[in-house]
Amino acid sequence: MPGIKATNSKNITVTNSKFSGFETDIELENVEGFISENNQFSGQSPLETLELFKQAISESSLSKEQKQQLFNESLQLLVNGKSKGSFNSKVAAKKNYIASMIGSKAAEYFVQVAAAVTAGLMLHINK
């Protein structure tokens, strides 16, 4: 269960809150204008979740080239997708693709990282 879950929403702001004991921090689906300010989340950081996503890809049965391509395409979406519109639908499509290629846990990690990017919790992503 997430600390924050929003679906089909616009212009949500969460400030000065503390979340602990949740499986995931933030879960967003078809949400525009989500702002997270001065909040504290316990559990995995977005960077730790990104590492878990990368590890899930590396442990998959995909070829080395497919693993690299999947990770790079996922990062490109996270880094550049927000500025190109329809970010939520692109994330949903990529989540479904990841789930079909390597499993639902990896897809969950990807969505968690995408939510962190959307919420402004993850401003810089390095390969």
N, C-alpha and C positions, 0 to 999 in steps of 0.2 A: 504494500500500500504506500502511495506517495504522500509526502508532506503537503504538497500543493498539486492539485489536479484540476486542469481547466480544459474544457472541450467546447468548440464552436463559440468562442468568446472574443471580445475586443477590449482593448484599453484597460487592462488589469494592472494595478500597482500593489505590490506587497512591500511594506517597509517596517523596519525595526522589529522583526520577528525572530524567534528562535525555534528551530525544528530539530528534534532528535528522536531516534527510535524508529525511523521510517525506512522501508526497504529502498526507496528511491526518494530523492529530494523533490524533484519537480517533474511532472508529467504534463506535457502540453500537446494538444491535438487540435489543429485548425484554430490557432490562436494568433491574433495580431495585436501588437502593442503591449506586450507583457514587459513590465518593469519590476526588477527586484533591487531594492536599495537597502543597504545596511542590515542585511539578514544574516543569521548564523545557521549553518547546516552542519549536523554531525554526520558521520559516516564517510563514505568515499567522496573524495574531491572529484571534480570533473576531469582533471588530468589523470587521476587513478582509474577512472572509468574508461578514459580513452586508451590507457595502457591495457586494460582488460579486453577492450574491443580488439586492439592490435594483437593481443595474445590469442584470442579466439580465432582470429583469421590465420595466424601462424600455425595453430594446431589443427586447422582444417585439412581436408584431403585435397584441396585445390592445388594446382601446380604452383611453383614458385612465382611464375609470371602472373598467374591469375590472382594470387594473394596480393602481390604488389599492386596490381591494377585495381583491385577492389578497395584496398586501403587508400590509395591515391585518389580514386574517384570519390570516395566517402569524405576525405579531407577537403577536396576541392569544393564539394557541396557545402560543407560546414563553414569554410572560409569565405567563399564567394556567393553562396546561395541566397543569403538574406538580401543582398543588394539587387538581385535579379528578379524579384517577385516570385510568387507562388512557392515560397520556401516550404510551407507545410505540406503541400502535395508532393513536392520533390522528396522531402524526408520520408513521407509515407511510402512512396514508390520504392525508395532505396531500402527502407526497412523491410518491405515485402521481398525484395530481391535478396537481401542479406539472409533473411529467414529461410528462403528457398535454397540458397547456396550452402550455408554453413550452420543454420539453426537459429532458434528463437532467442537464445540467451545472447548471442552476438548482436542480434537485431535490437534487443532491449538495451544493450550497452550503447549502440549507435543512437537510439532515440534519447537516451539520457544525456549524452554529450550534446546532441542537437538542442535539447531543452536548455542546457546550460549556456549554450551559445546564444539562444534566443533571449534568455533571461539576463544576459550580460555578465554571467558568472565566469565566462571563459572568453577572454578578449583576444588572446594570442594562442595560436596553435602552431607548433613546430613539428615537422615530419620526423 
